[in-house]
Amino acid sequence: MVRDRAWLRTGLGVFLVLMGSYAFFWHSRDWNTASRLMLTYALVDRGSLAIDGLEDQTGDRAFHEGRYFSDKLPGYPLLASVPYGLMRYAFGAKPHPLGGPALAFWPSDYGVTLATSGLLTAATAVVLMGLALDLGASRRAAVLVALTYGLATPAYVYATLAYGHQASAFALLASFALLSRTGTSRDGPRAFAAGLLASYAAAIELQVGPVSAVLGFFLIAQCVSGARRWDATAAFGVGALIPALLLLLYNMLAFGNPFDMGYFHHATAQFARVHSRENPLGLQGPDWSRVVPLLWGRHRGLLFYAPILTLAPFGWALLFARRRWGVAIVSLAATAAVFGVNLSYPEWTGGWSTGPRLLVPLLPFAMLPVAALLAAPGARGRVAIVAAASLGLAGAALMLLFQGVGARLPQDVLDPLIEVVWPLWTGLGAPPRWWTGERFTRTLTGLLAGPRLTELPATWQWVQFLPLVVFQAAGAAWLLRAGEEPGDEREVQPGDSGEPVL
């Protein structure tokens, strides 16, 4: 299916507003992000899977036969090797130095993170926009869904950090978007690409494997119902096999066994107690006492950090009432799968983070019922749009507060907003003793202003974020206004009905 030019222009606008917002922040690194980045640098600079010489820059590391490795799966570092390779060999960036402890800020960290987590988060928002239109939402409502996901949920934070969450979220949602269209002349290639993406998501983060399985069952259900030919399963399987073989090859080359992995060789005792050869993810039985703190509260509550998702249950009810079985079941199952894994993980808080870090891959799937609710006709739809806009503004303000101070708060701080974030913004509190960076994270305006910014009174240094807010407000206003323009019709190529099976 081909969208009209107005839709393409709006989608590009959403992408640029989000990328501009993510580019504004340059966060310091931590163990988790450094573990992935060190493998990226080792791959490109030395063609090595070992991170020897870089091991002191992260505690998230594995030790095997006298050599150090990243403890993470290779999916994200392999992806990040593409932009880092361009930085090194096309733009003359210097190789990452060996030896010595990590510095808080590296230019290569910024570029790699923006070109992976940032770009893929913006792309996820555009995919969400298209799915919202397929659910019957107006272009204005679809823009609202995309911007709210990208700026008013923890996706905003993790778009600016080198975790694998946003890369895997994009891969999973894009796989679903490909599978949601049947009866096209490109059925086989779509199924192949969907399998490739679903499998690669698990090569980035093994814990999203259950969502990859949900997508596979969705494809089988389509074949059973006659919506898709059975040979699509073969195309999906071939696509899924490629990342699986890539992961096995990496394990073989790094650890001498295709079924070995970094989680089996943790060099840091606190992680070795959780992960093992018998239980790579360290999962236990679900701890139901974690349900409430994972859903609500200023510590790690999903609905506090992504208030827009309070509309999701109403959207799911509407989807089931309208018999939109595909999107209802897949989005609910994907959300439940990620949530269930988090309930079963001993380090359920996600360590140093903003909100429930380990729930981030479910965010785009939980936004689908929100999109369905905004597509409701009449007064109900208008009320939903007003509610979504209000909740979106609240979430965006909260995310900006956390972004501004570096985005990662220790799991031991039970009320990070009140105990740390707000005092730092107002200048009424000094950074705590465990603080590893500056009071505010590095920003584009801060770098441009230089020492003049630090000369301002502490209570006024927050003004460095005003250009970002103005940019976002102007961009959102233009995009929402463009959503009211005519030209929402969508053309269909001959022989490509492109009917969404949602």
Phi, psi and omega per residue, in radians:
M1 nan 2.423 -3.136
V2 -1.919 2.167 3.073
R3 -1.351 2.778 3.102
D4 -1.350 3.005 -3.061
R5 -1.119 -0.629 3.139
A6 -1.078 -0.729 3.117
W7 -1.128 -0.767 3.141
L8 -1.091 -0.683 3.120
R9 -1.137 -0.708 3.124
T10 -1.186 -0.735 3.106
G11 -1.068 -0.727 3.090
L12 -1.113 -0.680 3.108
G13 -1.090 -0.771 3.079
V14 -1.011 -0.827 -3.128
F15 -1.015 -0.786 -3.085
L16 -1.227 -0.674 3.097
V17 -1.086 -0.747 -3.130
L18 -1.209 -0.770 3.130
M19 -1.097 -0.682 3.077
G20 -1.090 -0.660 3.124
S21 -1.176 -0.703 -3.116
Y22 -1.267 -0.622 -3.137
A23 -1.156 -0.326 -3.084
F24 -1.154 -0.460 -3.005
F25 -1.867 2.409 3.030
W26 -2.236 1.664 -3.082
H27 -1.476 2.682 2.992
S28 -1.224 2.873 3.136
R29 -1.624 2.874 3.011
D30 -2.377 -3.091 -3.100
W31 -1.005 -0.772 -3.027
N32 -1.130 -0.837 3.126
T33 -1.228 -0.673 -3.101
A34 -1.118 -0.577 -3.126
S35 -1.045 -0.740 3.121
R36 -1.278 -0.711 -3.104
L37 -1.172 -0.621 -3.140
M38 -1.117 -0.682 3.086
L39 -1.171 -0.667 3.072
T40 -1.017 -0.841 -3.106
Y41 -1.182 -0.665 3.113
A42 -1.130 -0.696 -3.140
L43 -1.109 -0.829 -3.030
V44 -1.402 -0.761 -3.052
D45 -1.308 -0.641 -3.018
R46 -2.239 -0.003 -3.103
G47 1.079 0.577 -3.037
S48 -2.061 2.507 3.020
L49 -1.509 -0.333 3.100
A50 -1.482 2.622 -3.140
I51 -1.885 0.478 3.111
D52 -0.945 2.335 -3.077
G53 1.610 -0.274 3.103
L54 -2.024 -0.013 -2.982
E55 -1.151 -0.422 3.140
D56 -1.310 -0.108 -3.125
Q57 -1.594 0.028 3.079
T58 -2.701 2.565 3.000
G59 -1.673 -0.170 3.057
D60 -1.501 1.424 -3.028
R61 -2.520 2.742 3.091
A62 -1.995 2.664 3.132
F63 -2.248 2.115 -3.063
H64 -2.504 2.110 3.090
E65 0.875 0.832 3.037
G66 1.391 0.135 -3.130
R67 -2.241 2.672 3.139
Y68 -1.753 2.488 3.117
F69 -2.381 2.799 2.952
S70 -1.152 2.514 3.082
D71 -1.504 -0.061 -3.070
K72 -1.576 2.805 3.023
L73 -1.164 2.714 -2.995
P74 -1.445 -0.046 -3.029
G75 -0.996 -0.870 -3.127
Y76 -1.206 -0.830 3.124
P77 -1.019 -0.667 3.105
L78 -1.115 -0.722 3.093
L79 -1.108 -0.771 -3.102
A80 -1.215 -0.334 3.126
S81 -1.122 -0.445 -3.130
V82 -1.169 -0.972 3.123
P83 -1.170 -0.598 3.135
Y84 -1.185 -0.659 3.067
G85 -1.062 -0.709 3.079
L86 -1.117 -0.728 3.115
M87 -1.065 -0.719 -3.082
R88 -1.286 -0.855 -2.918
Y89 -1.795 -0.272 3.081
A90 -1.787 -0.535 -3.077
F91 -2.045 0.085 2.993
G92 1.301 0.410 3.090
A93 -1.128 2.568 -3.131
K94 -1.347 2.583 3.087
P95 -1.133 2.687 3.138
H96 -1.207 2.243 -3.057
P97 -1.222 2.551 3.080
L98 -1.561 2.708 3.045
G99 1.405 2.663 3.060
G100 1.453 2.874 -3.139
P101 -1.288 2.928 -3.126
A102 -1.325 2.512 2.908
L103 -1.521 2.756 -3.102
A104 -1.193 -0.639 -3.033
F105 -2.248 2.215 3.038
W106 -2.194 2.321 3.092
P107 -1.007 -0.644 -3.139
S108 -1.139 -0.605 3.074
D109 -1.023 -0.786 -3.107
Y110 -1.082 -0.861 -3.099
G111 -1.127 -0.767 -3.135
V112 -1.128 -0.757 -3.112
T113 -1.112 -0.782 -3.140
L114 -1.110 -0.667 -3.078
A115 -1.380 -0.158 3.109
T116 -2.021 -1.354 -3.099
S117 -1.040 -0.775 -3.119
G118 -1.150 -0.913 -3.097
L119 -1.075 -0.736 -3.082
L120 -1.288 -0.495 3.028
T121 -1.176 -0.775 3.090
A122 -1.086 -0.683 3.106
A123 -1.157 -0.664 3.085
T124 -1.056 -0.722 3.125
A125 -1.089 -0.673 3.126
V126 -1.186 -0.692 3.073
V127 -1.084 -0.744 3.081
L128 -1.030 -0.696 3.128
M129 -1.056 -0.775 3.110
G130 -1.120 -0.717 3.119
L131 -1.157 -0.621 3.090
A132 -1.098 -0.712 3.088
L133 -1.107 -0.695 3.107
D134 -1.106 -0.490 3.108
L135 -1.423 -0.020 3.087
G136 1.778 0.080 -3.135
A137 -1.255 2.624 3.007
S138 -1.212 2.896 3.132
R139 -1.125 -0.616 3.108
R140 -1.122 -0.766 3.124
A141 -1.132 -0.660 3.124
A142 -1.139 -0.689 3.060
V143 -1.084 -0.729 3.121
L144 -1.057 -0.737 3.095
V145 -1.056 -0.823 -3.094
A146 -1.127 -0.812 -3.116
L147 -1.197 -0.649 3.131
T148 -1.137 -0.752 3.081
Y149 -1.047 -0.816 -3.022
G150 -1.335 -0.378 -3.053
L151 -2.184 -0.217 -3.001
A152 -2.177 0.324 3.027
T153 -2.353 2.971 3.083
P154 -1.050 -0.179 3.021
A155 -0.978 -0.581 3.112
Y156 -1.028 -0.814 -3.130
V157 -1.123 -0.843 -3.009
Y158 -1.400 -0.118 2.935
A159 -1.248 -0.295 -3.094
T160 -1.922 0.233 -3.129
L161 -2.319 2.607 -3.054
A162 -1.537 0.905 2.932
Y163 -1.584 3.013 3.103
G164 -1.606 -0.045 -2.990
H165 -1.035 -0.803 -3.042
Q166 -1.319 -0.547 3.069
A167 -1.170 -0.759 3.133
S168 -1.224 -0.614 3.104
A169 -1.095 -0.751 3.094
F170 -1.076 -0.819 -3.095
A171 -1.050 -0.734 -3.109
L172 -1.219 -0.784 -3.120
L173 -1.190 -0.689 3.112
A174 -1.121 -0.643 3.074
S175 -1.075 -0.775 3.109
F176 -1.113 -0.718 -3.141
A177 -1.077 -0.681 3.108
L178 -1.163 -0.730 -3.120
L179 -1.266 -0.391 -3.049
S180 -1.289 -0.150 3.130
R181 -1.951 2.181 -3.136
T182 -2.205 3.062 3.100
G183 1.203 0.471 -3.135
T184 -1.892 2.879 3.097
S185 -1.319 -0.091 -3.123
R186 -2.022 0.594 -3.057
D187 -1.057 -0.806 -3.123
G188 -1.113 -0.915 3.102
P189 -1.041 -0.631 3.099
R190 -1.102 -0.786 -3.137
A191 -1.130 -0.690 3.095
F192 -1.061 -0.857 -3.139
A193 -1.114 -0.657 3.115
A194 -1.104 -0.744 3.103
G195 -1.126 -0.722 3.122
L196 -1.049 -0.805 -3.112
L197 -1.190 -0.767 -3.129
A198 -1.071 -0.722 3.141
S199 -1.264 -0.682 -3.132
Y200 -1.135 -0.545 3.085
A201 -1.009 -0.713 3.131
A202 -1.280 -0.412 3.047
A203 -1.339 -0.291 3.033
I204 -1.496 -0.855 3.137
E205 -2.419 1.943 -3.055
L206 -1.070 -0.494 -3.057
Q207 -1.210 -0.230 3.085
V208 -1.583 0.075 3.107
G209 -0.886 -0.724 3.089
P210 -1.022 -0.570 3.097
V211 -1.223 -0.670 3.053
S212 -1.027 -0.699 3.109
A213 -1.153 -0.679 3.085
V214 -1.002 -0.737 3.140
L215 -1.153 -0.647 3.075
G216 -1.107 -0.748 3.102
F217 -1.156 -0.576 3.075
F218 -1.059 -0.760 3.109
L219 -1.089 -0.775 3.129
I220 -1.071 -0.719 3.116
A221 -1.079 -0.655 3.089
Q222 -1.098 -0.719 3.135
C223 -1.172 -0.714 3.124
V224 -1.086 -0.681 -3.105
S225 -1.377 -0.141 -3.125
G226 1.508 0.066 3.140
A227 -1.287 -0.342 -3.101
R228 -2.508 2.579 3.110
R229 -1.271 2.652 -3.067
W230 -1.184 -0.415 -3.134
D231 -1.189 -0.213 3.053
A232 -1.119 -0.535 3.118
T233 -1.136 -0.619 3.101
A234 -1.161 -0.740 3.114
A235 -1.100 -0.746 3.094
F236 -1.052 -0.785 -3.110
G237 -1.116 -0.704 3.106
V238 -1.116 -0.750 3.095
G239 -1.084 -0.733 -3.126
A240 -1.190 -0.471 -3.098
L241 -1.192 -0.544 -3.047
I242 -1.097 -0.936 3.090
P243 -1.100 -0.595 3.120
A244 -1.083 -0.783 3.113
L245 -1.156 -0.631 3.107
L246 -1.091 -0.738 3.115
L247 -1.132 -0.752 3.129
L248 -1.119 -0.675 3.113
L249 -1.131 -0.755 3.105
Y250 -1.047 -0.815 3.136
N251 -1.062 -0.686 3.136
M252 -1.118 -0.814 -3.098
L253 -1.222 -0.631 -3.083
A254 -1.455 -0.716 -2.980
F255 -2.115 0.019 3.060
G256 1.407 0.105 -3.119
N257 -2.634 2.208 -3.099
P258 -1.095 -0.350 -3.112
F259 -1.839 0.264 3.031
D260 -1.670 2.839 3.084
M261 -2.817 2.927 -3.068
G262 -1.035 -0.548 3.140
Y263 -1.047 -0.391 -3.114
F264 -1.408 -0.196 -2.984
H265 -2.243 0.638 -3.110
H266 -0.981 2.307 3.113
A267 -1.629 -0.097 -3.134
T268 -1.910 2.160 -2.948
A269 -1.025 -0.708 -3.063
Q270 -1.121 -0.502 3.099
F271 -1.503 -0.580 3.106
A272 -1.099 -0.465 3.114
R273 -1.260 -0.361 -3.106
V274 -1.706 -0.812 -3.061
H275 -1.759 2.506 -3.132
S276 -2.693 3.006 3.095
R277 -1.086 -0.639 -3.121
E278 -1.313 -0.474 -3.073
N279 -2.502 1.372 -3.012
P280 -0.955 -0.699 -3.116
L281 -1.521 -0.125 -3.135
G282 1.241 0.394 -3.063
L283 -1.291 2.533 3.057
Q284 -2.165 -2.990 3.044
G285 -1.178 2.654 -3.131
P286 -0.995 2.329 3.059
D287 -1.770 1.733 -3.018
W288 -1.195 -0.265 3.094
S289 -1.197 -0.237 -3.140
R290 -1.510 -0.133 -3.067
V291 -1.032 -0.898 -3.088
V292 -1.131 -0.867 3.132
P293 -1.130 -0.405 3.073
L294 -1.407 -0.376 -3.137
L295 -1.665 -0.618 -3.042
W296 -2.511 2.726 3.105
G297 1.980 2.696 -3.062
R298 -1.372 -0.049 3.096
H299 -1.394 -1.196 -3.114
R300 -2.446 0.545 -3.055
G301 -1.389 2.132 -3.113
L302 -1.011 -0.787 -3.069
L303 -1.301 -0.333 3.028
F304 -1.328 -0.773 -3.087
Y305 -1.452 -0.315 3.064
A306 -2.350 1.246 -3.022
P307 -1.058 -0.396 3.117
I308 -1.028 -0.460 -3.076
L309 -1.304 -0.100 3.018
T310 -1.142 -0.313 3.102
L311 -1.491 -0.236 -3.043
A312 -1.047 -0.773 3.135
P313 -1.018 -0.655 3.104
F314 -1.164 -0.644 3.101
G315 -1.174 -0.707 3.085
W316 -1.100 -0.736 3.110
A317 -1.042 -0.715 3.126
L318 -1.153 -0.724 3.130
L319 -1.080 -0.781 3.129
F320 -1.166 -0.677 3.124
A321 -1.105 -0.574 -3.134
R322 -1.599 0.098 3.108
R323 1.074 0.595 3.026
R324 -1.539 1.217 -2.934
W325 -1.085 -0.723 -3.056
G326 -1.015 -1.050 -3.097
V327 -1.171 -0.598 -3.139
A328 -1.123 -0.877 -3.055
I329 -1.261 -0.781 -3.109
V330 -1.121 -0.804 -3.115
S331 -1.142 -0.692 3.131
L332 -1.210 -0.756 -3.134
A333 -1.146 -0.721 3.120
A334 -1.108 -0.762 3.118
T335 -1.088 -0.796 -3.133
A336 -1.136 -0.632 -3.122
A337 -1.131 -0.818 3.130
V338 -1.131 -0.724 3.141
F339 -1.120 -0.724 -3.129
G340 -1.117 -0.691 3.093
V341 -1.097 -0.736 3.126
N342 -1.096 -0.673 3.090
L343 -1.081 -0.457 -3.030
S344 -1.715 0.052 -3.057
Y345 -1.783 2.213 -3.102
P346 -1.016 -0.678 3.123
E347 -1.578 0.934 -2.967
W348 -1.128 -0.359 -3.105
T349 -1.298 -0.282 -3.134
G350 1.424 0.189 3.116
G351 1.164 -2.476 -3.136
W352 -1.299 1.973 -3.019
S353 -2.862 3.022 2.936
T354 -1.843 2.027 3.117
G355 1.197 -2.864 -3.108
P356 -1.396 1.514 -3.007
R357 -0.967 -0.689 -3.037
L358 -1.312 -0.146 3.072
L359 -1.624 -0.062 -3.043
V360 -0.995 -0.675 -3.137
P361 -1.091 -0.302 3.133
L362 -1.461 -0.229 -3.006
L363 -0.974 -0.844 -3.121
P364 -1.119 -0.571 3.120
F365 -1.259 -0.607 3.089
A366 -1.291 -0.305 3.073
M367 -1.386 -0.336 -3.131
L368 -1.093 -0.798 3.063
P369 -1.142 -0.505 3.048
V370 -1.096 -0.755 3.101
A371 -1.070 -0.701 3.119
A372 -1.098 -0.672 3.139
L373 -1.162 -0.695 3.133
L374 -1.199 -0.327 3.120
A375 -1.498 -0.056 -3.126
A376 -1.080 2.466 -3.101
P377 -1.347 2.798 2.981
G378 1.215 -2.646 -3.046
A379 -1.090 -0.622 -3.124
R380 -1.065 -0.736 3.103
G381 -1.156 -0.699 -3.138
R382 -1.152 -0.695 3.089
V383 -1.114 -0.713 3.135
A384 -1.104 -0.676 3.134
I385 -1.159 -0.734 3.101
V386 -1.098 -0.762 3.122
A387 -1.104 -0.754 -3.132
A388 -1.119 -0.729 3.133
A389 -1.109 -0.720 -3.141
S390 -1.158 -0.807 3.127
L391 -1.155 -0.609 3.108
G392 -1.131 -0.746 3.103
L393 -1.089 -0.715 3.112
A394 -1.113 -0.780 3.130
G395 -1.140 -0.690 3.141
A396 -1.119 -0.725 3.101
A397 -1.092 -0.738 -3.138
L398 -1.137 -0.780 -3.140
M399 -1.104 -0.646 3.105
L400 -1.109 -0.694 3.116
L401 -1.041 -0.759 -3.135
F402 -1.277 -0.712 3.094
Q403 -1.001 -0.717 -3.028
G404 -1.065 -0.503 -3.091
V405 -1.853 0.311 3.027
G406 1.855 -0.169 2.925
A407 1.341 -0.252 -3.087
R408 -2.092 1.986 3.133
L409 -1.999 2.377 -3.071
P410 -1.039 2.608 3.138
Q411 -1.148 -0.315 -3.138
D412 -1.379 -0.241 3.078
V413 -1.494 1.881 -2.988
L414 -1.370 -0.382 3.093
D415 -2.334 1.284 -3.005
P416 -1.062 -0.579 -3.126
L417 -1.104 -0.838 -3.066
I418 -1.419 -0.645 -3.046
E419 -1.389 -0.557 -3.009
V420 -2.234 -0.945 -2.939
V421 -1.118 -0.936 -3.082
W422 -1.125 -0.756 3.077
P423 -1.040 -0.620 3.120
L424 -1.226 -0.682 3.127
W425 -1.149 -0.723 -3.077
T426 -1.414 -0.213 -3.100
G427 1.339 0.179 -3.106
L428 -1.613 -0.054 3.124
G429 -2.374 2.500 3.101
A430 -1.457 2.674 3.070
P431 -1.003 2.408 3.124
P432 -1.131 2.910 -3.054
R433 -1.122 -0.465 -3.131
W434 -1.460 -0.015 -3.083
W435 -1.116 2.275 -3.031
T436 -1.807 -0.172 -3.091
G437 -2.242 -2.724 3.085
E438 -1.400 2.978 -3.124
R439 -1.018 -0.872 2.999
F440 -1.834 2.626 3.061
T441 -1.166 2.891 3.099
R442 -1.255 2.419 3.123
T443 -2.320 2.869 3.119
L444 -1.085 -0.763 3.136
T445 -1.192 -0.602 3.093
G446 -1.122 -0.711 3.116
L447 -1.174 -0.658 3.133
L448 -1.226 -0.676 -3.107
A449 -1.287 -0.540 3.121
G450 1.121 -2.485 -3.078
P451 -1.076 -0.399 -3.113
R452 -1.051 -0.542 3.137
L453 -1.208 -0.749 -3.115
T454 -1.225 -0.298 3.105
E455 -1.370 -0.262 3.086
L456 -1.192 2.689 3.022
P457 -1.010 2.605 -3.079
A458 -1.002 -0.573 -3.106
T459 -1.299 -0.100 -3.113
W460 -2.077 0.011 -3.077
Q461 -1.229 -0.220 3.099
W462 -1.197 -0.203 -3.100
V463 -1.091 -0.299 3.126
Q464 -1.080 -0.301 -3.125
F465 -1.600 -0.141 -3.124
L466 -1.065 -0.744 3.102
P467 -1.023 -0.637 3.106
L468 -1.128 -0.796 -3.120
V469 -1.100 -0.724 3.113
V470 -1.104 -0.767 3.112
F471 -1.054 -0.801 -3.125
Q472 -1.166 -0.745 -3.132
A473 -1.110 -0.780 3.136
A474 -1.135 -0.746 3.135
G475 -1.126 -0.775 3.130
A476 -1.119 -0.722 3.141
A477 -1.085 -0.774 3.134
W478 -1.109 -0.768 -3.098
L479 -1.167 -0.718 3.132
L480 -1.210 -0.601 3.070
R481 -1.182 -0.714 3.112
A482 -1.091 -0.484 3.124
G483 -1.168 -0.250 3.116
E484 -1.638 -0.115 -3.108
E485 -1.282 2.656 3.078
P486 -1.193 2.906 3.113
G487 1.873 0.496 -3.131
D488 -1.494 -0.056 -3.107
E489 -1.212 2.619 -3.112
R490 -2.080 2.336 -3.124
E491 -1.510 2.679 3.115
V492 -2.136 2.255 3.113
Q493 -1.189 2.607 3.071
P494 -1.017 2.331 3.131
G495 1.335 0.153 -3.120
D496 -2.340 1.557 -3.092
S497 -1.214 -0.575 3.051
G498 1.031 0.541 -3.122
E499 -1.229 2.182 3.114
P500 -1.266 2.289 3.072
V501 -1.713 1.386 -3.063
L502 -2.022 nan nan
